Amino acid sequence: MKSYRKELWFDIQSRRELINITPAVNNCLRESGIKEGLCLVNAMHITASVFINDDESGLHHDFEVWLEKLAPEKPYSQYKHNGYEDNADAHLKRTIMGREVVVAVTEGKLDFGPWEQIFYGEFDGKRRKRLLVKIIGE
């Protein structure tokens, strides 16, 4: 069995950002040479998420509105975590959206359903962030 590992880095310009990372993960899969196996993609920051969904701008807006209703950023004083940092909402948003995804690799391709894409969701950005791609198989 082969194993491949790569970190992908992003310079996040805003507090919250959704990035379609499917092309980058596909590049990793090509680099790995693995044709059959599993691909794990996970966020390496406690305020970030990796998830699968549709790449549609209206849906992305809906995520932002929905997450802000569930875990509003402000007022910062509503969270006991917020002392030195002001990112308690980002921790909660990450929990809601999930830490990682695992995608089957079949015939050298990510085995997606219709419209599925992989996203990196950052909820406390404005700095450099990373995620991990780990692919195992033959």
Backbone as CSV, one residue per row, in Angstrom:
resi,resn,N_x,N_y,N_z,CA_x,CA_y,CA_z,C_x,C_y,C_z
1,MET,0.840,-1.186,0.000,0.000,0.000,0.000,0.882,1.244,0.000
2,LYS,0.506,2.226,-0.807,1.213,3.502,-0.864,0.554,4.510,0.076
3,SER,1.354,5.478,0.475,0.860,6.563,1.332,1.428,7.880,0.817
4,TYR,0.602,8.908,0.794,0.987,10.234,0.313,0.495,11.254,1.333
5,ARG,1.325,12.264,1.614,0.958,13.325,2.554,1.429,14.666,2.016
6,LYS,0.544,15.659,2.066,0.926,17.009,1.649,0.116,18.027,2.436
7,GLU,0.780,19.108,2.847,0.087,20.232,3.471,-0.166,21.295,2.415
8,LEU,-1.360,21.824,2.413,-1.715,22.942,1.547,-1.884,24.177,2.414
9,TRP,-1.291,25.278,1.998,-1.297,26.524,2.770,-2.111,27.581,2.044
10,PHE,-2.812,28.401,2.835,-3.652,29.470,2.295,-3.392,30.757,3.060
11,ASP,-3.304,31.853,2.340,-3.239,33.179,2.959,-4.658,33.724,2.994
12,ILE,-5.283,33.634,4.152,-6.678,34.031,4.311,-6.729,35.537,4.578
13,GLN,-7.426,36.256,3.715,-7.455,37.715,3.787,-8.560,38.267,4.685
14,SER,-9.620,37.500,4.888,-10.751,37.987,5.693,-10.985,37.055,6.880
15,ARG,-11.864,37.450,7.759,-12.147,36.620,8.938,-12.764,35.288,8.536
16,ARG,-13.706,35.333,7.592,-14.358,34.115,7.129,-14.206,34.004,5.616
17,GLU,-13.929,32.772,5.198,-13.751,32.547,3.773,-14.033,31.081,3.458
18,LEU,-14.690,30.837,2.329,-14.893,29.489,1.811,-14.081,29.354,0.533
19,ILE,-13.245,28.323,0.464,-12.374,28.127,-0.694,-12.651,26.751,-1.281
20,ASN,-12.931,26.697,-2.561,-13.081,25.417,-3.243,-11.682,24.847,-3.447
21,ILE,-11.368,23.776,-2.750,-10.028,23.184,-2.808,-10.004,21.916,-3.659
22,THR,-11.088,21.616,-4.359,-11.147,20.410,-5.181,-10.009,20.340,-6.188
23,PRO,-9.705,21.416,-6.929,-8.583,21.327,-7.877,-7.249,21.010,-7.191
24,ALA,-7.003,21.593,-6.037,-5.752,21.331,-5.309,-5.691,19.881,-4.835
25,VAL,-6.820,19.340,-4.372,-6.854,17.942,-3.928,-6.670,17.010,-5.125
26,ASN,-7.281,17.356,-6.261,-7.064,16.566,-7.476,-5.588,16.556,-7.878
27,ASN,-4.914,17.688,-7.737,-3.468,17.737,-8.015,-2.707,16.799,-7.092
28,CYS,-3.076,16.786,-5.826,-2.442,15.872,-4.874,-2.658,14.425,-5.292
29,LEU,-3.862,14.111,-5.710,-4.163,12.743,-6.121,-3.301,12.343,-7.321
30,ARG,-3.149,13.234,-8.294,-2.281,12.947,-9.439,-0.842,12.728,-8.991
31,GLU,-0.354,13.617,-8.090,1.013,13.482,-7.575,1.221,12.151,-6.857
32,SER,0.196,11.673,-6.176,0.323,10.454,-5.367,0.489,9.206,-6.223
33,GLY,-0.095,9.220,-7.404,-0.077,8.043,-8.260,-1.022,6.946,-7.804
34,ILE,-1.804,7.198,-6.788,-2.725,6.202,-6.242,-3.991,6.153,-7.101
35,LYS,-4.392,4.945,-7.458,-5.560,4.748,-8.332,-6.787,4.236,-7.576
36,GLU,-6.551,3.505,-6.491,-7.650,2.949,-5.690,-7.305,3.146,-4.217
37,GLY,-8.188,3.787,-3.463,-7.910,3.993,-2.054,-8.819,5.027,-1.428
38,LEU,-8.266,5.765,-0.474,-9.013,6.776,0.262,-8.200,8.060,0.346
39,CYS,-8.899,9.164,0.281,-8.275,10.486,0.400,-8.900,11.214,1.589
40,LEU,-8.063,11.517,2.572,-8.485,12.283,3.744,-8.027,13.723,3.560
41,VAL,-8.915,14.656,3.807,-8.572,16.080,3.786,-9.066,16.663,5.092
42,ASN,-8.139,17.213,5.900,-8.591,17.777,7.166,-7.924,19.115,7.481
43,ALA,-8.692,19.935,8.167,-8.220,21.245,8.604,-7.216,21.049,9.732
44,MET,-6.179,21.860,9.722,-5.136,21.777,10.739,-5.250,22.929,11.738
45,HIS,-6.414,23.555,11.777,-6.672,24.658,12.697,-8.041,24.440,13.335
46,ILE,-8.152,24.735,14.597,-9.362,24.466,15.371,-10.518,25.412,15.022
47,THR,-10.236,26.439,14.222,-11.278,27.376,13.800,-11.563,27.263,12.306
48,ALA,-11.209,26.129,11.715,-11.407,25.908,10.286,-12.093,24.574,10.052
49,SER,-12.669,24.433,8.872,-13.443,23.257,8.536,-13.100,22.776,7.133
50,VAL,-13.309,21.497,6.891,-13.298,20.944,5.541,-14.619,20.205,5.378
51,PHE,-15.319,20.479,4.287,-16.622,19.859,4.074,-16.878,19.696,2.580
52,ILE,-17.870,18.900,2.257,-18.262,18.663,0.865,-19.653,19.232,0.653
53,ASN,-19.786,19.997,-0.434,-21.096,20.497,-0.813,-21.015,21.048,-2.230
54,ASP,-22.051,21.735,-2.643,-22.167,22.316,-3.976,-21.415,23.651,-4.037
55,ASP,-20.786,23.943,-5.159,-20.089,25.214,-5.351,-21.053,26.202,-6.011
56,GLU,-21.936,26.755,-5.204,-22.957,27.669,-5.698,-23.006,28.875,-4.777
57,SER,-22.881,30.063,-5.335,-22.722,31.283,-4.531,-23.911,31.539,-3.601
58,GLY,-25.122,31.244,-4.038,-26.279,31.431,-3.164,-26.212,30.530,-1.945
59,LEU,-25.770,29.303,-2.149,-25.615,28.378,-1.034,-24.527,28.857,-0.079
60,HIS,-23.441,29.378,-0.619,-22.362,29.897,0.227,-22.877,31.051,1.085
61,HIS,-23.684,31.912,0.507,-24.302,32.997,1.271,-25.204,32.421,2.368
62,ASP,-25.969,31.391,2.015,-26.866,30.761,2.992,-26.080,30.160,4.160
63,PHE,-24.923,29.545,3.865,-24.071,29.030,4.941,-23.683,30.160,5.897
64,GLU,-23.239,31.269,5.331,-22.799,32.407,6.148,-23.936,32.901,7.046
65,VAL,-25.113,33.081,6.491,-26.262,33.566,7.259,-26.647,32.553,8.332
66,TRP,-26.721,31.281,7.965,-27.108,30.210,8.891,-26.112,30.085,10.040
67,LEU,-24.821,30.058,9.707,-23.802,29.937,10.750,-23.809,31.144,11.679
68,GLU,-24.042,32.318,11.131,-24.062,33.527,11.957,-25.269,33.516,12.901
69,LYS,-26.378,32.907,12.485,-27.536,32.770,13.381,-27.226,31.793,14.507
70,LEU,-26.542,30.693,14.170,-26.245,29.668,15.171,-25.147,30.090,16.140
71,ALA,-24.137,30.782,15.630,-22.988,31.196,16.452,-22.550,32.594,16.009
72,PRO,-23.280,33.618,16.428,-22.952,34.975,15.994,-21.582,35.432,16.509
73,GLU,-20.873,36.139,15.644,-19.548,36.644,16.027,-19.635,37.638,17.181
74,LYS,-20.606,38.544,17.114,-20.710,39.612,18.110,-22.060,39.536,18.804
75,PRO,-22.177,40.012,20.013,-21.119,40.654,20.802,-20.127,39.620,21.338
76,TYR,-18.868,39.977,21.334,-17.809,39.090,21.800,-18.024,38.680,23.259
77,SER,-18.667,39.552,24.021,-18.851,39.299,25.454,-19.819,38.147,25.755
78,GLN,-20.539,37.668,24.750,-21.487,36.571,24.984,-20.794,35.231,25.219
79,TYR,-19.489,35.155,24.941,-18.758,33.892,25.051,-17.730,33.948,26.173
80,LYS,-17.710,32.939,27.011,-16.708,32.857,28.082,-15.309,32.638,27.520
81,HIS,-15.201,31.993,26.359,-13.898,31.743,25.726,-13.196,33.051,25.352
82,ASN,-13.980,34.043,24.989,-13.398,35.302,24.508,-12.814,36.092,25.665
83,GLY,-11.520,36.085,25.718,-10.766,36.862,26.696,-9.600,37.457,25.941
84,TYR,-8.587,36.636,25.776,-7.418,37.045,24.988,-7.776,37.123,23.507
85,GLU,-8.604,36.177,23.034,-9.015,36.142,21.636,-10.498,36.458,21.533
86,ASP,-10.942,36.717,20.307,-12.354,37.001,20.076,-12.935,35.996,19.073
87,ASN,-12.544,34.719,19.193,-12.910,33.766,18.157,-13.760,32.585,18.625
88,ALA,-14.475,32.728,19.712,-15.311,31.619,20.197,-16.309,31.191,19.126
89,ASP,-16.872,32.147,18.410,-17.829,31.804,17.351,-17.184,30.939,16.281
90,ALA,-15.908,31.179,15.982,-15.201,30.398,14.958,-15.042,28.948,15.393
91,HIS,-14.780,28.710,16.667,-14.686,27.345,17.185,-16.029,26.619,17.032
92,LEU,-17.114,27.320,17.336,-18.444,26.723,17.224,-18.806,26.448,15.767
93,LYS,-18.491,27.386,14.886,-18.785,27.203,13.457,-18.030,26.003,12.908
94,ARG,-16.793,25.834,13.321,-15.996,24.683,12.887,-16.652,23.378,13.333
95,THR,-17.144,23.352,14.569,-17.794,22.148,15.068,-19.024,21.802,14.229
96,ILE,-19.768,22.806,13.850,-20.975,22.604,13.045,-20.622,22.083,11.648
97,MET,-19.599,22.649,11.018,-19.263,22.323,9.625,-18.357,21.107,9.494
98,GLY,-17.696,20.708,10.554,-16.893,19.492,10.513,-15.417,19.739,10.288
99,ARG,-14.617,18.759,10.697,-13.156,18.873,10.653,-12.560,18.348,9.366
100,GLU,-13.108,17.246,8.830,-12.478,16.595,7.694,-13.484,15.890,6.808
101,VAL,-12.982,15.472,5.638,-13.754,14.621,4.741,-12.859,13.468,4.297
102,VAL,-13.491,12.358,3.982,-12.810,11.220,3.370,-13.558,10.923,2.076
103,VAL,-12.798,10.852,0.981,-13.392,10.597,-0.329,-12.752,9.340,-0.904
104,ALA,-13.568,8.448,-1.436,-13.053,7.260,-2.107,-12.298,7.673,-3.369
105,VAL,-11.230,6.940,-3.646,-10.472,7.115,-4.890,-10.740,5.876,-5.735
106,THR,-11.289,6.095,-6.931,-11.637,5.012,-7.834,-11.103,5.331,-9.219
107,GLU,-10.324,4.419,-9.753,-9.733,4.595,-11.086,-8.991,5.927,-11.187
108,GLY,-8.284,6.294,-10.115,-7.457,7.489,-10.111,-8.202,8.807,-9.986
109,LYS,-9.487,8.747,-9.634,-10.292,9.966,-9.510,-11.009,9.986,-8.165
110,LEU,-11.276,11.208,-7.676,-12.112,11.357,-6.487,-13.518,10.909,-6.856
111,ASP,-14.076,9.997,-6.088,-15.347,9.362,-6.420,-16.499,10.146,-5.790
112,PHE,-16.875,11.246,-6.456,-17.901,12.163,-5.976,-19.280,11.813,-6.519
113,GLY,-20.300,12.271,-5.785,-21.647,12.292,-6.316,-21.824,13.569,-7.141
114,PRO,-22.978,13.716,-7.775,-23.213,14.908,-8.588,-23.051,16.190,-7.776
115,TRP,-22.357,17.154,-8.334,-22.174,18.498,-7.796,-21.246,18.578,-6.593
116,GLU,-20.756,17.460,-6.088,-19.925,17.504,-4.887,-18.553,18.113,-5.167
117,GLN,-18.145,18.995,-4.265,-16.847,19.651,-4.290,-16.343,19.715,-2.851
118,ILE,-15.021,19.832,-2.688,-14.437,19.925,-1.347,-14.119,21.388,-1.055
119,PHE,-14.488,21.829,0.149,-14.261,23.214,0.558,-13.460,23.293,1.850
120,TYR,-12.619,24.310,1.906,-11.970,24.717,3.151,-12.757,25.922,3.650
121,GLY,-13.283,25.833,4.860,-14.017,26.937,5.473,-13.193,27.511,6.612
122,GLU,-12.874,28.771,6.513,-12.097,29.454,7.559,-13.026,30.424,8.280
123,PHE,-13.009,30.376,9.612,-13.906,31.203,10.408,-13.166,32.169,11.323
124,ASP,-11.836,32.143,11.299,-11.008,33.084,12.068,-9.708,33.318,11.296
125,GLY,-9.838,33.917,10.145,-8.715,34.072,9.225,-7.845,35.290,9.485
126,LYS,-7.508,35.956,8.405,-6.604,37.110,8.388,-5.169,36.699,8.703
127,ARG,-4.834,35.444,8.351,-3.461,34.957,8.505,-3.307,33.670,7.697
128,ARG,-2.096,33.171,7.686,-1.767,31.962,6.938,-2.328,30.727,7.656
129,LYS,-2.985,29.858,6.896,-3.608,28.648,7.446,-3.266,27.453,6.561
130,ARG,-3.439,26.243,7.117,-3.083,25.054,6.360,-4.092,23.925,6.570
131,LEU,-4.033,22.983,5.624,-4.796,21.757,5.757,-3.927,20.602,5.312
132,LEU,-4.345,19.406,5.649,-3.596,18.190,5.341,-4.365,17.333,4.349
133,VAL,-3.641,16.834,3.350,-4.176,15.840,2.426,-3.387,14.559,2.645
134,LYS,-4.065,13.475,2.957,-3.422,12.169,3.161,-4.168,11.165,2.285
135,ILE,-3.417,10.511,1.395,-4.021,9.553,0.471,-3.320,8.209,0.680
136,ILE,-4.137,7.166,0.839,-3.582,5.829,0.976,-4.270,4.903,-0.025
137,GLY,-3.523,3.948,-0.499,-4.092,2.981,-1.430,-3.047,2.405,-2.355
138,GLU,-3.517,1.901,-3.474,-2.648,1.274,-4.480,-2.743,2.000,-5.798
